[in-house]
């Protein structure tokens, strides 16, 4: 049955090879005077930020560079960026990078118009005013933060990842140019790609899934399964990069409007405790959480297997679900994701506290199967 839904999307999205150059025309028409360019030092070092700076200069927009964003951006990153924005009187934000600069820029934008401390906004739709305008240029096929109403900031004092779901953080223009994704390291490509796959699968099985999100999620699973291994093997493969850009783009739209699940709840704790790359945490946990979920969504997981290229015609729902788990594990191994948490330096004595925090995470409520503390610890143990 069709239900009444509210769907959040950026007003404008530019996607495909050359999309960054298309942005120039949009910038010419905007009334803004000075951008806070939020990025990281790697993109500055490799000249990617300079491409954006040159574009801003060409259209007559001033800028202030903030390139101190860390992987898993912190409250300090947000406050430091906000200070520059306020001191230089920037009237919009331009984010450049993967999920870390995107999330940091969204947090800065919310504080610029709402005030307070970023910790005040952990949860769902807690801000009152729309963010300062944001133009988001994505450089990885992973988080899809440029198109979602989600952002994640690490509270470095408590070693917790704070998840904000907020319609007011939605960007004005999202740019996904696979030319900017060429040449990225294989390990980064693998981690961000498995992050995107996790988004798609969790969006498909989450309690909040609906017809539109299902359509996008299955297409994302298909695109990512077809192209991730090729993108990892050959970082200059534009066709594979383009498919990955589309896959993460539609996966982001799916989960932003349907929700996620317990893979993310558990992965956020690994990021908070161990500063683990988010995509790696998701990739290691994904097959274990979905194996736990089989009793509640076997038919949907069979669909996942089909979208990943498995012949499921003669399989039962249970068999198809098990085939999906195997396909996820095979793809993860093919692209070089570590096999378990022990290999990544995780200590088993942290499981109990991480499990307690995972159950409080905003994504937990979307999981198709209810999870207990004991269940969560067992899943961490299985992933160890």
N, C-alpha and C positions, 0 to 999 in steps of 0.2 A: 504494500500500500504506500502511495506517495504521501510524504509528510511535509509539514510546513518547516522550511529551513532558512536560516540566515547564512549567506555565504560571503566571506571576506576575501577580497583580492586587491592587489595594488591597482590604482586607476590606469596605469600604463606599464606594460612589460615589453622590453625589447629583447628578442632572443634570436640567436643564430650568428654565424660568422659575419663579422663587420658590424655587429650591434653597437659596439662602443662608438664607432664613427657616427652612427645614426643619432647618438645622444647629443652630438654637437648642435644639431638643429633645435632640439628641445631646450638646451641651455640658452641659446640665443633668445628664445621667447620668454624665458622666466624672469621675474622681476627681482631676483636675488642679487646681492652685491658682494657678499663674502662667504666663502665656504669653509667649514671646518672639515679638512680631509682626514678621515679616520682610517688608518691602515697599520701595517706592521713593518718592521725594519727590513725583513726579507724582500718585500715587494718594492721597497725603496732601493735596496741594494741592487736588485736585478733590473731596475729601470722601468718597472711597470707603473709605479706611481708617477714617474716623469711623464708618461704618455697622457695621464689625466691632467697633470699640472699644465702641460703644453696646451691641452684643449681648453682649460679654464682661461689661460692667458690669451689664447686666440679669440675667445668670445668676450673678453673684457671683464671676467669675474676674478676678484681677489681671493686669496686662500690663506689659511693657516694650517700647517701640517702637524698632525698628532700621530706619531708612528710608534708609540710605546705600548701598543696593544699586545698582550701576551696570549699564547694559546690558553684556552679556558680563562677569558678575561675576568679581572677581579674588580672589586668595589673601588680599589685605588685607581685602576685604569679609568674607570668611569668618572671618578671625581677629578682626576688630573685633566681628562679631556674636557670636562665641563668647565673647569677653571679657564682653560685657554679660550673656549668658545665665548665665555662671558667677558673676559678681558679684551678680546679682539672684536667683540660685538659681531660675531658671525650670525648671519640670518638664515642659514640652512646648513645641513650636514651632508657630506658626500662620503659614503663608506666604500672602501675598496679592499677586497680580500675574500677569504672564506668566512666561516661562521663566526670566528672570533671578532674581527673588525665589524661585521654586520651587527652582532649582538651588542657590542660595546657602543656603537653609534646609536642604536635604538634606545639603549639605556640613557645615554647622554641627552638624546632628544626628548625623552619623557621628563627627565629632571629639569631640562631647560624651560619647560612650560608648566610643569606641575610643582616643582620645588621638592623639598624634603630630602630624604635619604633613599637610595635605591632599594634598601631593604624593606621600605614601606610598601613596595609594589609587588612583592612576591605573592603569587596567587593568580586569581582570574579577574580581569577587567577592574583593577583597583585604581587606575588613574582617572582623573576627571576631564582632562583636556587632551586634545590631539597633540602628538609630538611636534616639535619643530620640524619643518619639511625635511625629508630625507630622500636622497637619490642613492640607490644601492647598486654598486657594480660588483658582481660576484666573480670570483676567480677559481672556484673549485666546484666540482659536481658532487655536492654532499649535503650540507645542512639545509639549503633552501631558505635560510633566514631572510633573504631578500624578498620573499613573497609571502612570508607567514606572519601571524599575529603572535609569535612566540619569540622570546629571547631568554638566554640563560647567563647569569652572572655568578661567579664564585665568591662566596663570603670567605675570605682567606683566614679570618680569625676563627671561624667555626669549622673550616674545611668542608663547607657545604656548597652545593650548587643550588642556587635559587632559580626556580622556573617561573617566568612571568608569561602569562597568556593575556594579551591586552590588545583590543582592537585599535587603541590609540597609537600603537607603535607601527602601524602599517605604513610602508614607505610610499612615496609619491610616484617614483619611477624605479623599476627594477630592470637591471641589465644583465643578461646572460650571454656572453660572447665566448664561444669555445676557443677562439683564437687566443684568448687570455689564459686558457687552461692547457695549452700545448706546452710540452716540455716539463710538466710538473713531475717530481720524483715518483717512482713507482709505489713506494710505501705510502705516500700521501694520497695518491690516486686510489690505491686499494682501500685505505681507511675511510676516505670520504665517500667512495662508491658504496662500500658496505653500510655506511651510515644512511645513504639514500635508500638502499634496499630495505633497511630496517624501517625507515619511515613508511615506505610503501606497504610492507607486510603488516606492520602494526596498524596502519590506517585501514587496511582491509579487514582485519579481524577485530578491531576495537568495537566496544559497545556502541559508540557513536556513529559507526559507518552507515552510509545511506547510498542511494543509487548513484549520485554524481561522484561521491568520493570513491566508491567501488570501481567505477569506470576508470578514473584517473589512476588509482592505485594499481590495478591490473596492468594498465598500459606502462606504468613506471617499472613494474617488476619485469615485464617483457623487455623493455628497452635496456634496462640495466643488466639483465642476465645475458643479453645478446652482445653487449659492448664492453663490459667492465674488464674482462680478461684481456681483450685487445688493447684497451687504453692503458692498462698496466704494462703490457709487453712492449708497446711502442707509444711513447708519450707524444709523438708527433703525428699520430693517426687522427686526422681531423674528423673523419667519419665517425670513429668511435667516440671521440670527444664530443661531437655534436649530439650523438645519441645519449650520451651520459648527461649532457647539459639539459636536454629535454626530459630525460628520466627523472633527474632530481627536481626539476622545475615542476612537473606535474605531481610528483610524490609530495612535494612541499604543499601544494594547494590541497591535496587530499588530506594530509594529517592536520593542516592548519584549521580545517573546517570539520573534521571528524574526530580528531584526537589521536592519542598514541596509547601506549600500554606499559607493561611492567618491565620490558627490556630497557626502556628509557629510565624508568624509576631506579632500577638497579645500576645502570650505567652512570647515572649522575653521581652516585656515591663513589664510584671508582675514580671519577674525575675530581671530586672534591677531596677525597682522601689521598689519592696517589698522583694527581695531576695527569691522569692517563688520557691520551687522545680520545675524544668522544667516539669517533668512528670505530676505533679498535675495541673499545669497551662494548659498544653495541654488537660488533661482529662476533666477539667471543661469547656473549650472552644469548644472542638471538636464537640459535637452535635449541638451547636448553629451556628457555622460557616458552618457546612455541611447542616444544615437546610436552611441557607441563600443561599447555593450553588445549591440547588435542581433544580431551573429553568434551570441551565446549564449542569447538569450531573445526571439527575434522573436515566437514564439507568445504569450508572456506580454504583451509590449508591445502586440500586437494586442488582447488582452483589455483592456488599459489604454485603448486608443482607444475600444473599445466602451463601457466604463464612463464615458468622457468624453462620450458621446453621438454618436460617429461611427458611421455605417452601414458596418460592415465585412463584411457577408455575402458580398459578391463579391470581397473582397480576399484576396490571398495573405498568409501570415504576414509576409513582408518588406514588402509594401505596407501591411499593417495597422500594423506597427511604425513605419514612416515616417509614417503618419497620426497615430500617438500623439505623435511628436515635434512634428509640426506643430500638433496640438491644444494641447500644453503651451506652445509658443511663442505661439500665438494668445491663450491665456488670460493668460499673463504680460504680453503687450502690452496687452490690454484693461484690466488692473487697474493699469497704470502702472509696471511694474517696469522699471528701466533696461535698455537693450539689451545692454550689455557692461561688462566690467571696467574698460576705459579710462575710461569715463564716470564710474566710481565712484572714480577716483583711484589705481587700482592701477598699479604700475610693472612693466614687463616684466622688469626686471633682478632681480625677486624670485621669478620663476617657478621657477628651479632649486632654490633652498632650500625654497620652499613645496612643490615636488613631492617632494623628499627626505623632508620631514616628513609629507606626506600618505601616503606609502607605509608609514610607521610607525604611522599612526593606527589605533586599535582597530577602526574601522568598515571598514577596507580589506579585511579578510578575508572580509567578506560579499558583496563585489561578485561578480556572476555570471561576469565575465570577468577573467582575470588582467591586471594592469596593470603596465607597466614605467615606469621613470623617464622614458624618451623619450615614452611614451604620455601620461603625466601632463602633461608640459610642452606637448605638442601640444594637449591638451584646454584648458589654460589659454590657450594662444594662440588657439584657436578661439573661446573665450568672451570674448576681449579686445575 
